[in-house]
Amino acid sequence: MDFRLIFVMDLLDGVVVHAKRGEREKYVPIHRFSSIVTSSDPARVLETIKPKEVYIADLNRLMSTGNNRPILKDLRTRNMDLRIMLDYGVKGMEDLKEAIDAEMADKFILGTETISIELLEEASKSDMINDICISIDLFNNEVLTSDTRLKIDPLQLIKELNKFPVRDVIVLELNRVGTKSGIDFEFLARAVELSEHDILCGGGVRNCEDVHKMAAIGVKGALVATAVHEGDIPSF
């Protein structure tokens, strides 16, 4: 099955934390939750899980409480064969240039939580970045954004993104993250139908059965963490 299983690590104050429903003030170090890892150190988590591809979110950047840049650079240096996607809380072209110049990842995520449509337009015209990956950050089926031009129906936004040279569109349902509450397969099927880009799913993935169902409707990959840490999706 040609389906991307992308392991997720959320970094906060230098450690991997267990993300749940986007309630960041309640996140705890992952070793206190996981049945797979005994440490919340990012390097040791990767050594244990051994993923082929990882999505990393720098929560300090997203929350404007600093950054995890030294750790991210170290992870890149230690794992040159690992495909790394990074949400660095990019808000403008200067942020994007900083992240690219630091060579912390293979791909950088532009998430609706922090970007504007103007940034997406500017990034699309820039030669700084080849593969643009967009994360449509949702909470209770609404786009999480401060840009009124992005604050539209999620499916309409997915259709609007067809105008841009985007590689991946991540549908990230933050209210489902860390809950294993299941997937809205009908919504994902509509997203696949409307999008000219690869659709990836994040939030609510329960097990391998969910993975097979997503693949069957044309979803190209899934962001997974909780189901891996609880042993419902085998380690990579």
N, C-alpha and C positions, 0 to 999 in steps of 0.2 A: 504494500500500500504506500503510495507516494504522498505521505501526509507528514507535515512538520510538527513534531512534539517539541515545544519550546519551554524549557524549564525557566521558572520565574524566581528571581531573587530581589527582594525589596531591602534596600540598605538604609538604615537609620542610625546615625551616630556611630558608624563604623561596623555595625553588626547586621546580620540578616535577621529580619523580623517576620513574624506571621501576620500577614495582612488579612483583615476581615472587614467587609462592608465599607471600606474606605474610612473607617473610624480610626484615624492614625494615632490619636492620643491613647488608644487602647492596645496598640500593637506591642507584642512581647517577643523577646528573642526566640528564634525558631527552635532551638534545642529544647525549650520548655514545652513545646507542642509536638514535635516530630517523633515518629517511631523509627526514623531512618538515620538521622544525624544526632551526634552527641555534642556538637559545638555549633555556635552561631557565627564563628569566624568565616567570612566569605570564601577564603581560599580552601579551608577544610571542607566546607559544604560542597564545593565543586569537586574536590578530590573524592568525596564519598559518592555523590550522585553520578558524576561522569557524564554530563549531558553533551550532546553534539552541538546544541544551540541553546543559548541562554538569553533571556530578556531581563535586564537589570533596570530598576527604577531607583534613582537617587532621591530618596524622599526628603532629605534635607534641602536639596535644591528646589523641589516641588513646594516645600513648606517655607522657603526663604529663611532657613535656619542654618545656613552654611552649605557645605558640600562634602562629598566623599571622594574627591578627585585623586588624592594619593593612593587610596585603596583601589580605585578603578584602574589607574595606570599600572599598579602592581599586578592586578588580575589579568590585564591584557598581556603584560610581559611574561607571566607564568603560563599562560594558556594560549599560545599563538595559533594552535590548531582549532580552537574553539570559536564558533561563530557567535559574536556578541552584538545584541541589539540593546541600545541604551536610551532610556528616557532621562535626559539631563535637565528637565524643566526648562527647555529652551523657550525664551520669550521674544528674542529678536535675533537679527543676523550676527550681532557681536557674540551672543551666547553660542550660536551655532558654529561660528568660526573658532571660538575658544575650544569647544568640544572636539571639532575635527582636527585642529592643530595639535591637540594633546594626544591624539591617536588612542583614545580610550575604548573604542569599539569599531566594529565593521560597519554598523548601520546606526543612525541616530533617529530617534522617534520624535516626531512633532505631534504633541498631544493637544487636543482641544482645550484641556484644562488651562494651558498656559499660552498657546499660540493665538495669533489673529489671522484673519484671512489675508491681510496685507503681508504678513510674514510668509505665508504659504505661496503667495504670488511672487514675492521677491526670491524666495528659495528656489522656486521652479525655474527662474531665469538665470540663476547663478550656476557657475561651473564648479563651485565648491563641493557640491554634493551630487552624487550620481543617482543613488537609489533613495527616493523619498518614501519614508514610511509614516503613515498617518494613524494616530490612535484616536478613534472617536470615543471619548470618555463619557459614559452614560451613567446616570443615577436615576433609578425609577423611570426608565425609558425616555429621559430627557437628556439632551446634550449638555455636559458640564463645560461651561465656557463663560468668559466675560465679554466676548465679542458678539454683539447682536446679530451680525451677519452669519455667524455659525450656529446661533440659537434657533434652529429650525428643526422640523421633523427629522429624526435620524435617517430614515430611508431617503428622504429628499437630499440630505447632506451627502449620503453615499453616492447618489446620482450626480450631484454637483461636482464631486471629486473627480468624475470622469474627464473633466476639463484639464486636469493637471497630470503631469508626468509622474504619477505615483506608482510604486511597486506593490506595496502591501497596505491594506486598510485593516487595522485592528479594531474589532468591535469589542470594547472593554466595558463590561457591565459591572461597575464598581460595587453596586449593592449586592451582587452575587459572589464577589471575590471572597475566598476563604470559607464559603458556606457549603459547598457541594450541593447547592439547591437545584441544580439541573439547568438545562439549556432551553432557550426559546427557539426551538428548531424552525418554527414557522417564520419567525422574524429573520433568522439567518438565511433561510431559503430565499426570502424576498431580497435580502441584501446581496446574495450571490447573483440573483437574477438581474438586479439593477446595476451592479458594479462591473466595470471593465478591468478592475484590478483584482489581485488575489485577496480574498477575505480570510482573516484570521480571527479566532474567537478567544476571548478571555473572560473568566469569571463563571463559576458554577459547574465546571467540568467535574463529573463524579467518578467516572470509571472508563474502561476500555470500550464498553458498549456505546457510551456517548461519543467517543472518538470515531468509531465505525459509522455511527449515524451521521456525524458531521461530514465525514469523507464522502458518504453516499449522496449528500445534497450539494456537494461541490465546494465546501469549505476546505481551504488548503492547509490549515494548521491550527493548533490550539496552544494557548499559554496555560501551563499547568504548574501547580505547586502543592496545594493542600492534598489533592488526591495522590500525589507522589509521596508526600511525607506521612500519609496515613496508610500507605501500602496498597491503595486501590488501583494505581497505575504503576506497573513495575518500574524500578529504577532503570535508567537508560543504559 
